Amino acid sequence: MAVESPLHTFDIETDPNIFGAVSLEALANNTPARHLLKLTPGIPSNGHYDELAAIFRPVFAQIAEGASERDAKRVLPFEQVGWLNRVRFGALRIPANEGGYGASLSDLFRLLIELAEADSQVAHLWRSHFAFVESVLSLKDPAVRNRWTERVSGGQIIGNAYTERGGNSLGSLNTSLEKRGERWYVTGEKYYCTGTIYADWVAVAASHPTLAGRQIAVASTQHSGVKIYDDWDGFGQQLTGTGSTTFHNVPVDTLLPEEQQINDPESAIFQLVLLAVQAGITRAALNDVRSAVQARTRTFSTGTGVPVRNEPQVLQLVGEISASAFAVDSIVLAAVGEIEVALADDSLTPAERYAVCELAADRAQSIVQPLALGATTKLFDGLGASATAKDCNLDRHWRNARTVATHNPAIYKARIVGDYEVNGTAPQRLNAVGDLGSTGGLQGH
């Protein structure tokens, strides 16, 4: 029986490269099958996504070439960020009529997963930028919105300075705003400033002299009062610029409106970017274990005496890693889809929208982390001790996945979801991470 396609004619009875009846003789020849699974599971064909992917995939491929070496030598990817900026990666979510690509949220996250597969650290450093862009798209003031959509469409990048390393009470901030004349100024010290070392602007969480809770002030990273340090010393994701930034009397370009801080779904976007990074890491681990098994000639005396590429237990292990990658992709994109629907649903109140977004991200985080960590550990079981050589640098997948998994710890997320399921308790949020003290520190909870 022949099957027609626009490009080829296949004979199902004899061609082993398609699904269908295939003779045992054909299978015995070990003819490699074409990879027929879609790159991203469960997502229907999307012409716009294909157009976007055609623009960015060549850049992703370039970035992938040096990813392991950059990780091993701790080389910050300024050049690679520049490549992405030349094709205006940061403008993906800006509407086409405002100078961007008009990508949907799902399109953005599919591309982030592909970028994270190429280099998880380069994908991670865009976390603050894309969360800020989502906030910009919901601004009510057209003048402020236009100012930022123009900047982002022009290739400018926004970093992050929300968290303080210590000394501030839970829910409060030591970084402060001061008004002199008609201008606001920000002063303080921040840590975990992901992406800021690569950015043109930085969104700073600060306390206001008269308003409760945190406020978000946006300042230029080029001002002399801004000092950015590459002092992140975690064992993974070392190239994301997740270090310290200090501000001394730095003029504020934009003070986001107070209502923007209440029930803003930004935190869910922040978390989902990290989960997209985990999806990319899991894909990269699959790529490396597949290539290593295909190339391996040395085998073990405790095996079955066949080449490693035919060893049943090794094939099972690779299949399990592949299943994990498929599951992580599917979970992340399902959560993104839920948030995309919630953001477009005008019938939801801001509090309801925040709850839907948080719960989607929390559910996803609770299950994605163990899948990613399991996959990045399993790859060594199929390759043996030689895979632990520093030159292989295969441990970077586990180190990076483990580091990402510590952000906004997943252990708290399942409890939040369970409290909602059992007691109807909506997710709540603190204005800032901090120390517990006699004051209680639950301001803004």
ABEGO torsion letter per residue (X at the ends): XBBBBAABBBBAAABAABBEBBBAAAAAAGBBBBBABBABBGBBBBAAAAAAAAAAAAAAAAAAAAAAAAAAAGBBBAAAAAAAAAAGAAAAABBAAAGBAGBBAAAAAAAAAAAAAABAAAAAAAAAAAAAAAAAAABABAAAAAAAAAAAAAGBBBBBBABBAEGBBBGBBABBBBBBEABBBBBEBBBGBBGAAABABBBBBBBBAABBEBBBBBBBAABAABBBBBABABABGAAAGBBBBBBBGBBBABBBBAAAABGBAAAAAAAAAAAAAAAAAAAAAAAAAAAAAAABABBBAABAGBBAAABAAAAAAAAAAAAAAAAAAAAAAAAAAAAAAAAABAABBAAAAAAAAAAAAAAAAAAAAAAAAAAAAAAAAAAEAAAABAAAGAAAAAAAAAAAAABGBAAAAAAAAAAAAAAGBBBBBBABBBBBBAAGGABGX
